[in-house]
Amino acid sequence: MSVRVLVVEDEEVAAEAHALYVGRVPGFELAGVAHSAGEAVRLLERDGAVDLVLLDMHLPDGHGLGLLQRLRAEGRPLDVIAVTSARDSEVVRRAVSQGVVLYLLKPFTFAAFRGKLEQYADFRARLASAPGDVVQDDVDQLFGALRSGPTGEAVPKGMSLDSLRHVVEALREAPDGLSAAEAATVVGVSRVTARRYLEHLADEGRVTRSPRYGGTGRPEVGYVWVRD
């Protein structure tokens, strides 16, 4: 049976991307998309079969943790993965104390998103197959499924996750996009290396490619961040 997922995200483009991503991960299906805490509550009242909530912390009608607290008070048996740009350690601490099982920071690639869902799926599978009375080793394996590094976090061989993040940050700050040469200058890598990172992001659907004209010779390729 598929894991039914509710995406709670106020930004339209990001919500559409996350919904699309859910559909691309085997074993998961989209139950709905809510753009506010109030809409999320209404959707959950109509659909009692949601298993997992992908929760943004910055909502137009309150903080994501406020919504989470309400869901817990109502006794809803839901798991929650935070999908947010909130980097405040206090927010992270409170999220963990309220039962958030995983925390995914924006920006991220589809591979990282998929890795978190696969990590969660592994946890559910282990939990479902656990005996009625567990021993310490059973408990350690269950919690280990959530603490181990998700498979999707890896970048292609020869690339650095740290450098990839620098390229992403540079793209997010360039509304008109960057060429490989511009990205190389900003990030401090070679042009060839910059193009590898940009092409990787394009393959993941995080940037769009378009030709740039204006100079002599062949046009450059411009890479523009898909806003989230």
C-alpha positions as CSV (number, residue, x, y, z in Angstrom):
1,M,0.0,0.0,0.0
2,S,1.3,3.4,-0.9
3,V,2.1,6.1,1.7
4,R,-0.4,8.9,1.2
5,V,1.3,12.3,1.5
6,L,-0.1,15.8,2.2
7,V,2.1,18.7,1.0
8,V,1.8,21.8,3.2
9,E,3.6,24.6,1.4
10,D,2.4,28.2,0.8
11,E,4.6,29.0,-2.2
12,E,2.8,27.9,-5.4
13,V,5.8,26.9,-7.4
14,A,7.4,25.0,-4.5
15,A,4.1,23.3,-3.7
16,E,3.8,22.1,-7.3
17,A,7.4,20.9,-7.3
18,H,7.0,18.9,-4.1
19,A,3.7,17.4,-5.3
20,L,5.4,16.4,-8.5
21,Y,8.4,14.9,-6.6
22,V,6.1,12.8,-4.4
23,G,4.6,11.2,-7.5
24,R,8.1,10.3,-8.8
25,V,9.0,8.3,-5.7
26,P,7.7,4.7,-5.9
27,G,5.5,3.7,-2.9
28,F,4.2,7.2,-2.3
29,E,1.1,9.0,-3.6
30,L,-0.1,12.5,-3.3
31,A,-3.2,13.0,-1.0
32,G,-3.4,16.7,-1.5
33,V,-1.7,20.1,-1.3
34,A,-2.5,22.8,1.3
35,H,-1.2,26.4,1.0
36,S,-1.9,27.3,4.7
37,A,-2.4,25.8,8.1
38,G,-6.1,26.2,7.9
39,E,-6.4,24.5,4.6
40,A,-4.2,21.6,5.9
41,V,-6.6,21.1,8.8
42,R,-9.6,21.1,6.5
43,L,-8.0,18.6,4.1
44,L,-7.1,16.3,7.0
45,E,-10.7,16.5,8.4
46,R,-12.0,15.3,5.0
47,D,-9.3,12.7,4.5
48,G,-8.4,10.5,7.5
49,A,-6.1,8.3,5.5
50,V,-3.1,10.6,5.2
51,D,0.1,8.9,6.5
52,L,2.7,11.6,6.1
53,V,2.8,15.4,6.0
54,L,5.5,17.4,4.3
55,L,5.4,20.5,6.4
56,D,6.8,24.0,5.6
57,M,7.5,26.1,8.7
58,H,6.6,29.5,7.1
59,L,2.9,29.6,6.5
60,P,0.7,32.6,5.9
61,D,-1.6,32.0,8.8
62,G,0.9,30.8,11.4
63,H,4.0,28.8,12.0
64,G,4.3,25.2,10.9
65,L,5.1,24.2,14.5
66,G,1.7,25.7,15.6
67,L,0.0,23.4,13.1
68,L,2.0,20.5,14.2
69,Q,1.1,21.2,17.9
70,R,-2.6,21.3,16.9
71,L,-2.4,18.0,15.0
72,R,-0.7,16.4,18.0
73,A,-3.3,17.8,20.4
74,E,-6.0,16.3,18.2
75,G,-4.3,12.9,18.4
76,R,-3.9,12.5,14.7
77,P,-1.6,9.5,13.9
78,L,0.5,11.3,11.3
79,D,4.2,11.4,10.6
80,V,5.8,14.7,9.7
81,I,8.8,15.6,7.6
82,A,9.8,19.2,7.8
83,V,10.6,20.6,4.3
84,T,11.6,24.2,5.0
85,S,14.2,26.9,4.8
86,A,14.0,27.4,8.6
87,R,17.6,27.0,9.9
88,D,17.1,28.3,13.4
89,S,18.4,25.6,15.8
90,E,15.6,26.4,18.2
91,V,13.0,25.6,15.5
92,V,14.8,22.4,14.8
93,R,14.9,21.5,18.5
94,R,11.1,22.1,18.9
95,A,10.4,20.2,15.7
96,V,12.2,17.2,17.0
97,S,10.5,17.5,20.4
98,Q,7.1,17.5,18.6
99,G,7.9,14.3,16.7
100,V,9.2,15.5,13.3
101,V,10.8,12.3,12.0
102,L,13.1,14.0,9.3
103,Y,14.2,17.5,8.4
104,L,14.9,18.6,4.8
105,L,16.4,22.1,4.3
106,K,15.7,24.1,1.2
107,P,17.2,24.3,-1.4
108,F,17.6,20.7,-2.3
109,T,17.7,18.4,-5.3
110,F,15.2,15.8,-6.2
111,A,17.8,13.2,-5.2
112,A,17.9,14.6,-1.7
113,F,14.0,14.7,-1.5
114,R,13.8,11.2,-2.8
115,G,16.4,10.1,-0.2
116,K,14.4,11.4,2.7
117,L,11.2,9.6,1.5
118,E,13.1,6.4,0.9
119,Q,14.6,6.7,4.4
120,Y,11.1,7.1,5.8
121,A,9.8,4.2,3.8
122,D,12.6,2.0,5.2
123,F,11.6,3.0,8.7
124,R,7.9,2.1,8.0
125,A,8.9,-1.2,6.5
126,R,11.0,-2.1,9.5
127,L,8.3,-1.0,11.9
128,A,5.7,-3.1,10.1
129,S,7.9,-6.2,10.2
130,A,8.9,-5.8,13.9
131,P,7.7,-8.4,16.3
132,G,5.0,-7.6,18.8
133,D,7.6,-7.5,21.6
134,V,10.8,-5.9,20.5
135,V,14.3,-6.3,22.0
136,Q,17.0,-3.6,22.1
137,D,18.4,-4.6,18.8
138,D,15.0,-4.2,17.1
139,V,14.6,-0.7,18.6
140,D,18.1,0.3,17.5
141,Q,17.5,-0.8,13.9
142,L,14.2,1.1,13.8
143,F,15.7,4.3,15.0
144,G,18.8,3.7,12.8
145,A,16.6,3.8,9.7
146,L,15.8,7.4,10.5
147,R,19.3,8.4,11.6
148,S,21.3,6.8,8.7
149,G,22.3,9.0,5.8
150,P,19.6,8.9,3.1
151,T,20.6,7.3,-0.1
152,G,19.5,10.3,-2.2
153,E,21.9,12.7,-0.6
154,A,24.9,11.5,-2.7
155,V,25.9,13.6,-5.7
156,P,27.5,12.0,-8.8
157,K,31.1,10.8,-8.6
158,G,33.6,13.6,-8.7
159,M,31.2,16.2,-7.3
160,S,31.1,17.8,-3.9
161,L,27.9,18.3,-2.0
162,D,29.4,21.5,-0.5
163,S,30.3,22.9,-4.0
164,L,26.8,22.0,-5.3
165,R,25.3,24.0,-2.5
166,H,27.5,27.0,-3.4
167,V,26.3,26.7,-7.0
168,V,22.7,26.6,-5.9
169,E,23.2,29.7,-3.7
170,A,24.8,31.6,-6.5
171,L,21.9,30.7,-8.8
172,R,19.3,31.7,-6.3
173,E,20.9,35.1,-6.0
174,A,21.0,35.6,-9.8
175,P,17.5,36.3,-11.1
176,D,18.7,36.3,-14.7
177,G,20.6,33.1,-14.3
178,L,24.3,32.3,-14.8
179,S,26.4,30.9,-17.5
180,A,29.0,28.2,-16.7
181,A,31.7,31.0,-16.9
182,E,29.8,33.2,-14.5
183,A,29.1,30.4,-12.1
184,A,32.8,29.4,-12.2
185,T,33.8,32.9,-11.2
186,V,31.3,33.3,-8.4
187,V,31.9,29.8,-6.9
188,G,35.6,29.7,-7.5
189,V,35.8,26.5,-9.6
190,S,36.8,25.9,-13.2
191,R,34.4,26.5,-16.0
192,V,34.2,22.8,-16.8
193,T,33.5,21.9,-13.2
194,A,30.8,24.7,-13.0
195,R,29.1,23.3,-16.1
196,R,29.0,19.8,-14.6
197,Y,27.2,21.1,-11.5
198,L,24.8,23.2,-13.6
199,E,24.0,20.3,-15.9
200,H,23.4,18.1,-12.9
201,L,20.9,20.6,-11.5
202,A,19.3,20.8,-15.0
203,D,18.9,17.0,-15.1
204,E,17.2,17.2,-11.6
205,G,14.8,19.8,-12.9
206,R,16.1,22.5,-10.6
207,V,17.3,24.9,-13.3
208,T,16.2,25.6,-16.9
209,R,18.6,26.0,-19.8
210,S,18.3,28.7,-22.5
211,P,20.7,30.1,-25.1
212,R,22.3,33.5,-24.5
213,Y,23.1,35.7,-27.4
214,G,24.9,39.1,-27.7
215,G,28.5,38.2,-28.3
216,T,30.4,36.9,-31.3
217,G,30.7,33.1,-31.9
218,R,28.4,30.4,-30.5
219,P,25.8,31.5,-27.9
220,E,26.4,30.6,-24.3
221,V,24.0,28.5,-22.3
222,G,22.3,30.3,-19.5
223,Y,21.0,28.4,-16.4
224,V,18.1,29.9,-14.4
225,W,17.0,28.6,-11.0
226,V,13.5,27.2,-10.9
227,R,12.1,29.3,-8.0
228,D,10.9,27.4,-4.9
